[in-house]
Amino acid sequence: MADKFRILTSDNKGCYLCRQNSRELFLMRHIDSGQLRALCSDCALRHLDAYLIDNTRPWPCLAAAPGVAPAPET
């Protein structure tokens, strides 16, 4: 179960596919394997047939941001 939420990145902590160390990485779930992978916007758009944007759980960083209400418990 812990592997379900492990985020895979490249060795340099950049995009999993192109290895570019982009400022903006998106958390995407690989459809076939179910793995979470960090992708840059270019790779995310080019591979929409193989990845889905992951929104399966609330992110603690959003709840901790000033002016943002905490996510409700489910």
N, CA, C and O atoms as a printed pandas DataFrame, in Angstrom:
     atom_number atom_name residue_name chain_id  residue_number  x_coord  y_coord  z_coord
0              1         N          MET        A               1    0.818   -1.197    0.000
1              2        CA          MET        A               1    0.000    0.000    0.000
2              3         C          MET        A               1    0.867    1.269    0.000
3              4         O          MET        A               1    0.502    2.265   -0.624
4              5         N          ALA        A               2    2.000    1.235    0.690
5              6        CA          ALA        A               2    2.873    2.410    0.738
6              7         C          ALA        A               2    3.415    2.745   -0.649
7              8         O          ALA        A               2    3.624    3.918   -0.958
8              9         N          ASP        A               3    3.646    1.735   -1.490
9             10        CA          ASP        A               3    4.149    1.988   -2.844
10            11         C          ASP        A               3    3.142    2.757   -3.694
11            12         O          ASP        A               3    3.518    3.417   -4.663
12            13         N          LYS        A               4    1.867    2.672   -3.333
13            14        CA          LYS        A               4    0.835    3.369   -4.085
14            15         C          LYS        A               4    1.053    4.879   -4.053
15            16         O          LYS        A               4    0.668    5.582   -4.988
16            17         N          PHE        A               5    1.672    5.382   -2.975
17            18        CA          PHE        A               5    1.874    6.816   -2.824
18            19         C          PHE        A               5    3.340    7.226   -2.917
19            20         O          PHE        A               5    3.669    8.380   -2.640
20            21         N          ARG        A               6    4.225    6.314   -3.298
21            22        CA          ARG        A               6    5.629    6.658   -3.495
22            23         C          ARG        A               6    5.757    7.390   -4.829
23            24         O          ARG        A               6    5.247    6.917   -5.845
24            25         N          ILE        A               7    6.427    8.529   -4.836
25            26        CA          ILE        A               7    6.547    9.352   -6.040
26            27         C          ILE        A               7    7.895    9.091   -6.704
27            28         O          ILE        A               7    8.944    9.250   -6.080
28            29         N          LEU        A               8    7.860    8.692   -7.963
29            30        CA          LEU        A               8    9.082    8.428   -8.716
30            31         C          LEU        A               8    9.496    9.671   -9.488
31            32         O          LEU        A               8    8.686   10.282  -10.185
32            33         N          THR        A               9   10.766   10.038   -9.357
33            34        CA          THR        A               9   11.343   11.148  -10.119
34            35         C          THR        A               9   12.619   10.634  -10.772
35            36         O          THR        A               9   13.005    9.482  -10.574
36            37         N          SER        A              10   13.265   11.485  -11.544
37            38        CA          SER        A              10   14.558   11.112  -12.122
38            39         C          SER        A              10   15.630   11.209  -11.034
39            40         O          SER        A              10   15.363   11.675   -9.927
40            41         N          ASP        A              11   16.826   10.769  -11.359
41            42        CA          ASP        A              11   17.930   10.810  -10.400
42            43         C          ASP        A              11   18.219   12.222   -9.911
43            44         O          ASP        A              11   18.639   12.405   -8.769
44            45         N          ASN        A              12   18.000   13.222  -10.762
45            46        CA          ASN        A              12   18.268   14.608  -10.372
46            47         C          ASN        A              12   17.031   15.297   -9.800
47            48         O          ASN        A              12   16.999   16.521   -9.681
48            49         N          LYS        A              13   16.021   14.518   -9.448
49            50        CA          LYS        A              13   14.746   14.999   -8.887
50            51         C          LYS        A              13   13.933   15.815   -9.887
51            52         O          LYS        A              13   13.122   16.655   -9.499
52            53         N          GLY        A              14   14.152   15.567  -11.163
53            54        CA          GLY        A              14   13.402   16.244  -12.211
54            55         C          GLY        A              14   12.325   15.332  -12.791
55            56         O          GLY        A              14   11.878   14.384  -12.144
56            57         N          CYS        A              15   11.923   15.632  -14.005
57            58        CA          CYS        A              15   10.893   14.872  -14.700
58            59         C          CYS        A              15   11.313   13.405  -14.837
59            60         O          CYS        A              15   12.452   13.105  -15.195
60            61         N          TYR        A              16   10.386   12.507  -14.549
61            62        CA          TYR        A              16   10.664   11.081  -14.615
62            63         C          TYR        A              16   10.995   10.638  -16.041
63            64         O          TYR        A              16   11.809    9.733  -16.225
64            65         N          LEU        A              17   10.383   11.255  -17.047
65            66        CA          LEU        A              17   10.578   10.811  -18.425
66            67         C          LEU        A              17   11.753   11.475  -19.124
67            68         O          LEU        A              17   12.610   10.783  -19.674
68            69         N          CYS        A              18   11.813   12.803  -19.116
69            70        CA          CYS        A              18   12.861   13.494  -19.887
70            71         C          CYS        A              18   14.055   13.915  -19.031
71            72         O          CYS        A              18   15.063   14.387  -19.557
72            73         N          ARG        A              19   13.943   13.746  -17.725
73            74        CA          ARG        A              19   15.015   14.065  -16.766
74            75         C          ARG        A              19   15.292   15.560  -16.638
75            76         O          ARG        A              19   16.243   15.949  -15.961
76            77         N          GLN        A              20   14.477   16.410  -17.276
77            78        CA          GLN        A              20   14.657   17.854  -17.172
78            79         C          GLN        A              20   14.320   18.284  -15.753
79            80         O          GLN        A              20   13.295   17.879  -15.204
80            81         N          ASN        A              21   15.171   19.097  -15.165
81            82        CA          ASN        A              21   14.942   19.576  -13.808
82            83         C          ASN        A              21   14.057   20.814  -13.881
83            84         O          ASN        A              21   14.526   21.939  -13.707
84            85         N          SER        A              22   12.784   20.593  -14.137
85            86        CA          SER        A              22   11.816   21.661  -14.333
86            87         C          SER        A              22   11.376   22.234  -12.993
87            88         O          SER        A              22   11.337   21.532  -11.982
88            89         N          ARG        A              23   11.044   23.530  -13.004
89            90        CA          ARG        A              23   10.513   24.162  -11.796
90            91         C          ARG        A              23    9.134   23.623  -11.466
91            92         O          ARG        A              23    8.757   23.541  -10.297
92            93         N          GLU        A              24    8.393   23.261  -12.476
93            94        CA          GLU        A              24    7.010   22.863  -12.293
94            95         C          GLU        A              24    6.834   21.406  -12.702
95            96         O          GLU        A              24    6.865   21.074  -13.887
96            97         N          LEU        A              25    6.651   20.554  -11.720
97            98        CA          LEU        A              25    6.402   19.136  -11.983
98            99         C          LEU        A              25    4.981   18.802  -11.548
99           100         O          LEU        A              25    4.483   19.321  -10.549
100          101         N          PHE        A              26    4.344   17.934  -12.307
101          102        CA          PHE        A              26    2.978   17.526  -12.011
102          103         C          PHE        A              26    2.986   16.082  -11.542
103          104         O          PHE        A              26    3.721   15.246  -12.068
104          105         N          LEU        A              27    2.172   15.808  -10.563
105          106        CA          LEU        A              27    2.060   14.463  -10.041
106          107         C          LEU        A              27    1.073   13.695  -10.911
107          108         O          LEU        A              27   -0.117   14.009  -10.939
108          109         N          MET        A              28    1.573   12.688  -11.620
109          110        CA          MET        A              28    0.760   11.920  -12.554
110          111         C          MET        A              28    0.800   10.446  -12.167
111          112         O          MET        A              28    1.824    9.946  -11.701
112          113         N          ARG        A              29   -0.318    9.758  -12.364
113          114        CA          ARG        A              29   -0.368    8.319  -12.077
114          115         C          ARG        A              29   -0.295    7.571  -13.397
115          116         O          ARG        A              29   -1.102    7.801  -14.298
116          117         N          HIS        A              30    0.691    6.662  -13.506
117          118        CA          HIS        A              30    0.846    5.838  -14.696
118          119         C          HIS        A              30   -0.314    4.850  -14.722
119          120         O          HIS        A              30   -0.521    4.113  -13.758
120          121         N          ILE        A              31   -1.059    4.828  -15.802
121          122        CA          ILE        A              31   -2.287    4.033  -15.877
122          123         C          ILE        A              31   -2.008    2.540  -15.742
123          124         O          ILE        A              31   -2.705    1.858  -14.991
124          125         N          ASP        A              32   -1.010    2.017  -16.447
125          126        CA          ASP        A              32   -0.754    0.577  -16.434
126          127         C          ASP        A              32   -0.190    0.071  -15.110
127          128         O          ASP        A              32   -0.613   -0.975  -14.617
128          129         N          SER        A              33    0.768    0.807  -14.526
129          130        CA          SER        A              33    1.428    0.313  -13.312
130          131         C          SER        A              33    0.822    0.875  -12.032
131          132         O          SER        A              33    0.996    0.288  -10.964
132          133         N          GLY        A              34    0.112    2.003  -12.117
133          134        CA          GLY        A              34   -0.440    2.646  -10.934
134          135         C          GLY        A              34    0.579    3.457  -10.151
135          136         O          GLY        A              34    0.256    3.972   -9.080
136          137         N          GLN        A              35    1.810    3.584  -10.660
137          138        CA          GLN        A              35    2.853    4.330   -9.964
138          139         C          GLN        A              35    2.641    5.834  -10.118
139          140         O          GLN        A              35    2.180    6.311  -11.155
140          141         N          LEU        A              36    2.990    6.577   -9.051
141          142        CA          LEU        A              36    2.992    8.030   -9.116
142          143         C          LEU        A              36    4.331    8.480   -9.672
143          144         O          LEU        A              36    5.383    8.022   -9.226
144          145         N          ARG        A              37    4.288    9.379  -10.648
145          146        CA          ARG        A              37    5.519    9.866  -11.259
146          147         C          ARG        A              37    5.425   11.377  -11.415
147          148         O          ARG        A              37    4.363   11.917  -11.723
148          149         N          ALA        A              38    6.543   12.045  -11.201
149          150        CA          ALA        A              38    6.611   13.491  -11.379
150          151         C          ALA        A              38    6.986   13.782  -12.822
151          152         O          ALA        A              38    8.041   13.354  -13.289
152          153         N          LEU        A              39    6.122   14.513  -13.537
153          154        CA          LEU        A              39    6.355   14.825  -14.949
154          155         C          LEU        A              39    6.324   16.329  -15.173
155          156         O          LEU        A              39    5.554   17.045  -14.532
156          157         N          CYS        A              40    7.169   16.807  -16.089
157          158        CA          CYS        A              40    7.109   18.210  -16.499
158          159         C          CYS        A              40    5.867   18.385  -17.376
159          160         O          CYS        A              40    5.270   17.404  -17.817
160          161         N          SER        A              41    5.488   19.627  -17.622
161          162        CA          SER        A              41    4.265   19.883  -18.388
162          163         C          SER        A              41    4.360   19.347  -19.814
163          164         O          SER        A              41    3.367   18.852  -20.347
164          165         N          ASP        A              42    5.535   19.436  -20.443
165          166        CA          ASP        A              42    5.687   18.923  -21.808
166          167         C          ASP        A              42    5.422   17.422  -21.863
167          168         O          ASP        A              42    4.659   16.957  -22.710
168          169         N          CYS        A              43    6.042   16.668  -20.973
169          170        CA          CYS        A              43    5.865   15.213  -20.963
170          171         C          CYS        A              43    4.442   14.828  -20.554
171          172         O          CYS        A              43    3.871   13.881  -21.095
172          173         N          ALA        A              44    3.878   15.561  -19.603
173          174        CA          ALA        A              44    2.504   15.270  -19.173
174          175         C          ALA        A              44    1.538   15.411  -20.339
175          176         O          ALA        A              44    0.658   14.570  -20.522
176          177         N          LEU        A              45    1.694   16.462  -21.125
177          178        CA          LEU        A              45    0.794   16.668  -22.266
178          179         C          LEU        A              45    1.050   15.683  -23.395
179          180         O          LEU        A              45    0.112   15.249  -24.063
180          181         N          ARG        A              46    2.314   15.325  -23.617
181          182        CA          ARG        A              46    2.642   14.386  -24.700
182          183         C          ARG        A              46    2.217   12.959  -24.377
183          184         O          ARG        A              46    2.049   12.148  -25.288
184          185         N          HIS        A              47    2.041   12.641  -23.113
185          186        CA          HIS        A              47    1.752   11.260  -22.720
186          187         C          HIS        A              47    0.429   11.128  -21.978
187          188         O          HIS        A              47    0.304   10.302  -21.074
188          189         N          LEU        A              48   -0.556   11.935  -22.353
189          190        CA          LEU        A              48   -1.858   11.867  -21.694
190          191         C          LEU        A              48   -2.547   10.513  -21.876
191          192         O          LEU        A              48   -3.428   10.155  -21.095
192          193         N          ASP        A              49   -2.155    9.772  -22.890
193          194        CA          ASP        A              49   -2.758    8.456  -23.102
194          195         C          ASP        A              49   -2.248    7.431  -22.080
195          196         O          ASP        A              49   -2.872    6.384  -21.901
196          197         N          ALA        A              50   -1.135    7.713  -21.415
197          198        CA          ALA        A              50   -0.545    6.759  -20.467
198          199         C          ALA        A              50   -0.607    7.228  -19.016
199          200         O          ALA        A              50   -0.330    6.446  -18.107
200          201         N          TYR        A              51   -0.970    8.503  -18.780
201          202        CA          TYR        A              51   -0.954    9.065  -17.428
202          203         C          TYR        A              51   -2.243    9.802  -17.111
203          204         O          TYR        A              51   -2.909   10.335  -17.998
204          205         N          LEU        A              52   -2.579    9.822  -15.827
205          206        CA          LEU        A              52   -3.700   10.605  -15.322
206          207         C          LEU        A              52   -3.177   11.529  -14.231
207          208         O          LEU        A              52   -2.259   11.164  -13.495
208          209         N          ILE        A              53   -3.756   12.728  -14.120
209          210        CA          ILE        A              53   -3.384   13.608  -13.012
210          211         C          ILE        A              53   -3.871   12.949  -11.734
211          212         O          ILE        A              53   -5.019   12.512  -11.652
212          213         N          ASP        A              54   -2.998   12.878  -10.738
213          214        CA          ASP        A              54   -3.375   12.220   -9.488
214          215         C          ASP        A              54   -4.020   13.229   -8.547
215          216         O          ASP        A              54   -3.409   14.234   -8.186
216          217         N          ASN        A              55   -5.244   12.954   -8.157
217          218        CA          ASN        A              55   -5.935   13.777   -7.167
218          219         C          ASN        A              55   -6.655   12.870   -6.173
219          220         O          ASN        A              55   -7.795   13.127   -5.786
220          221         N          THR        A              56   -5.972   11.817   -5.773
221          222        CA          THR        A              56   -6.609   10.795   -4.937
222          223         C          THR        A              56   -6.625   11.107   -3.457
223          224         O          THR        A              56   -7.270   10.396   -2.686
224          225         N          ARG        A              57   -5.924   12.165   -3.038
225          226        CA          ARG        A              57   -5.902   12.484   -1.613
226          227         C          ARG        A              57   -5.580   13.962   -1.412
227          228         O          ARG        A              57   -4.994   14.594   -2.291
228          229         N          PRO        A              58   -5.959   14.516   -0.261
229          230        CA          PRO        A              58   -5.610   15.915    0.014
230          231         C          PRO        A              58   -4.119   16.043    0.289
231          232         O          PRO        A              58   -3.514   15.135    0.860
232          233         N          TRP        A              59   -3.530   17.145   -0.105
233          234        CA          TRP        A              59   -2.108   17.371    0.084
234          235         C          TRP        A              59   -1.879   18.253    1.290
235          236         O          TRP        A              59   -2.412   19.361    1.348
236          237         N          PRO        A              60   -1.087   17.785    2.275
237          238        CA          PRO        A              60   -0.859   18.554    3.503
238          239         C          PRO        A              60   -0.291   19.948    3.252
239          240         O          PRO        A              60   -0.557   20.864    4.030
240          241         N          CYS        A              61    0.478   20.129    2.194
241          242        CA          CYS        A              61    1.071   21.438    1.922
242          243         C          CYS        A              61   -0.006   22.471    1.630
243          244         O          CYS        A              61    0.187   23.651    1.922
244          245         N          LEU        A              62   -1.135   22.060    1.062
245          246        CA          LEU        A              62   -2.216   23.004    0.796
246          247         C          LEU        A              62   -2.881   23.436    2.093
247          248         O          LEU        A              62   -3.229   24.605    2.257
248          249         N          ALA        A              63   -3.056   22.502    3.005
249          250        CA          ALA        A              63   -3.692   22.829    4.279
250          251         C          ALA        A              63   -2.803   23.737    5.108
251          252         O          ALA        A              63   -3.312   24.518    5.913
252          253         N          ALA        A              64   -1.495   23.659    4.938
253          254        CA          ALA        A              64   -0.560   24.451    5.716
254          255         C          ALA        A              64   -0.330   25.842    5.127
255          256         O          ALA        A              64    0.277   26.693    5.778
256          257         N          ALA        A              65   -0.801   26.079    3.918
257          258        CA          ALA        A              65   -0.580   27.368    3.274
258          259         C          ALA        A              65   -1.419   28.450    3.955
259          260         O          ALA        A              65   -2.574   28.199    4.301
260          261         N          PRO        A              66   -0.863   29.647    4.153
261          262        CA          PRO        A              66   -1.623   30.723    4.788
262          263         C          PRO        A              66   -2.836   31.113    3.955
263          264         O          PRO        A              66   -2.748   31.260    2.736
264          265         N          GLY        A              67   -3.938   31.272    4.612
265          266        CA          GLY        A              67   -5.168   31.696    3.929
266          267         C          GLY        A              67   -5.929   30.579    3.251
267          268         O          GLY        A              67   -6.946   30.837    2.607
268          269         N          VAL        A              68   -5.468   29.344    3.374
269          270        CA          VAL        A              68   -6.150   28.213    2.760
270          271         C          VAL        A              68   -6.756   27.350    3.854
271          272         O          VAL        A              68   -6.055   26.923    4.771
272          273         N          ALA        A              69   -8.034   27.097    3.764
273          274        CA          ALA        A              69   -8.715   26.271    4.773
274          275         C          ALA        A              69   -8.233   24.821    4.647
275          276         O          ALA        A              69   -8.006   24.345    3.535
276          277         N          PRO        A              70   -8.076   24.120    5.767
277          278        CA          PRO        A              70   -7.665   22.723    5.713
278          279         C          PRO        A              70   -8.693   21.877    4.963
279          280         O          PRO        A              70   -9.885   22.182    4.973
280          281         N          ALA        A              71   -8.229   20.834    4.327
281          282        CA          ALA        A              71   -9.129   19.927    3.609
282          283         C          ALA        A              71   -9.984   19.179    4.620
283          284         O          ALA        A              71   -9.482   18.779    5.670
284          285         N          PRO        A              72  -11.279   18.980    4.324
285          286        CA          PRO        A              72  -12.130   18.239    5.247
286          287         C          PRO        A              72  -11.721   16.773    5.320
287          288         O          PRO        A              72  -11.262   16.195    4.335
288          289         N          GLU        A              73  -11.891   16.193    6.474
289          290        CA          GLU        A              73  -11.587   14.762    6.656
290          291         C          GLU        A              73  -12.628   13.949    5.912
291          292         O          GLU        A              73  -13.808   14.300    5.908
292          293         N          THR        A              74  -12.199   12.863    5.282
293          294        CA          THR        A              74  -13.148   11.992    4.566
294          295         C          THR        A              74  -13.281   10.675    5.256
295          296         O          THR        A              74  -14.034    9.814    4.802
